[in-house]
């Protein structure tokens, strides 16, 4: 059965792209605020005592230049909340965790 074509509006697509970029920026800032290396997911998982798969997804999402591709790595709400909570309990700044909590899609 063929799929129906559902038209999308350019403003909606642009808003989604901007939201994803805001979330990427917030997660990168949070990784840096924790004092973790943004290029090494395993070190991040050890530093925050989180699952290495979750750390890999966070780093991969945050570092991807193409937001269309980044969506593939975006963890679910519970994964994002676990990550932000661990950062908050760790050494991240209050501002960084607030920005991450207020970022779209959380």
FENQUIGI-V933656 format. One record per backbone hydrogen bond with DSSP energy under -1.0 kcal/mol. NH is the residue of the N-H (numbers start at 1). CO is the residue of the C=O. E is the energy in kcal/mol with one decimal. If there is no record, write none. Layout:
nh = {NH & NH}
co = {CO & CO}
e = {E & E}
This chain:
nh = {13 & 14 & 15 & 16 & 17 & 18 & 19 & 20 & 21 & 22 & 23 & 24 & 25 & 26 & 27 & 28 & 29 & 30 & 31 & 32 & 33 & 34 & 35 & 36 & 40 & 44 & 45 & 46 & 47 & 48 & 50 & 55 & 56 & 57 & 58 & 59 & 60 & 61 & 62 & 63 & 64 & 70 & 71 & 72 & 73 & 80 & 81 & 82 & 83 & 84 & 85 & 86 & 87 & 88 & 89 & 90 & 92 & 97 & 98 & 99 & 100 & 101 & 102 & 106}
co = {9 & 10 & 11 & 12 & 13 & 14 & 15 & 16 & 17 & 18 & 19 & 20 & 21 & 22 & 23 & 24 & 25 & 26 & 27 & 28 & 29 & 30 & 32 & 31 & 37 & 40 & 41 & 42 & 43 & 44 & 45 & 51 & 52 & 53 & 54 & 55 & 56 & 57 & 58 & 59 & 60 & 66 & 67 & 69 & 70 & 76 & 77 & 78 & 79 & 80 & 81 & 82 & 83 & 84 & 85 & 86 & 87 & 93 & 94 & 95 & 96 & 97 & 98 & 103}
e = {-2.0 & -2.6 & -2.3 & -2.3 & -2.3 & -2.5 & -2.2 & -2.4 & -2.2 & -2.2 & -2.2 & -2.5 & -2.6 & -2.3 & -2.4 & -2.5 & -2.3 & -1.9 & -2.5 & -2.3 & -2.4 & -1.5 & -1.4 & -1.8 & -1.3 & -1.7 & -2.6 & -2.1 & -2.5 & -2.2 & -1.8 & -2.3 & -2.2 & -2.3 & -2.5 & -2.6 & -2.8 & -2.7 & -2.7 & -2.1 & -1.0 & -2.1 & -1.4 & -1.2 & -1.7 & -2.5 & -2.6 & -2.4 & -2.4 & -2.7 & -2.5 & -2.5 & -2.2 & -2.5 & -2.3 & -1.2 & -1.6 & -1.8 & -2.4 & -2.5 & -1.9 & -2.5 & -2.0 & -1.1}
